[in-house]
Every structure is written in C-alpha cells, then in structure tokens.
C-alpha cells in the first residue's frame, strides 16, 4: 500500500480557517490531494499528467 508524504500546497493560505490542501507526489505516477484540515479524511488520487494539466490550467 502507498504511503503518501503530504506537504501543504504553496497556493494555500497560512490562516488557520482558510481553505488549504496538501499534496503528495512521492508515489511514482500519482499525485494525492487532501484537505489539510481533515488529515485522516478522503484522498483524491490522480495521474501525474492529469495534475500537471490541472496546475497549468490554474496558472493560465
């Protein structure tokens, strides 16, 4: 089973009540995303390609 190593997104705000996500990229070919306020909550997993497309769309 994968063991994701989550880090807070650089796009997340530092305020405690803000909307924040954590992202894990340590599993080959997979990007995992979760709500930083629900560390034991659900995890969304996408391919690294899908995540790159998403990030590019958000930047542009």
Steps between C-alpha positions, in 0.01 A plus 500: 500500500620851420623724776443856390719778638276807494621860493287813515439651158692818425167645383344453846456787741673498840183595690358224720145535366593522132442240232820297475608189320791266544664327207716186485719425200725233648322202337610454140241605242248610764407827666289482815302798630316545830347770716762613749234533771398135457829314503323168553226584247464401137787520253460575131753323279571606144770424247801728492397604146149596611644704788741682267209585268295626796787713633566648156133590458496672842815698419375623164 
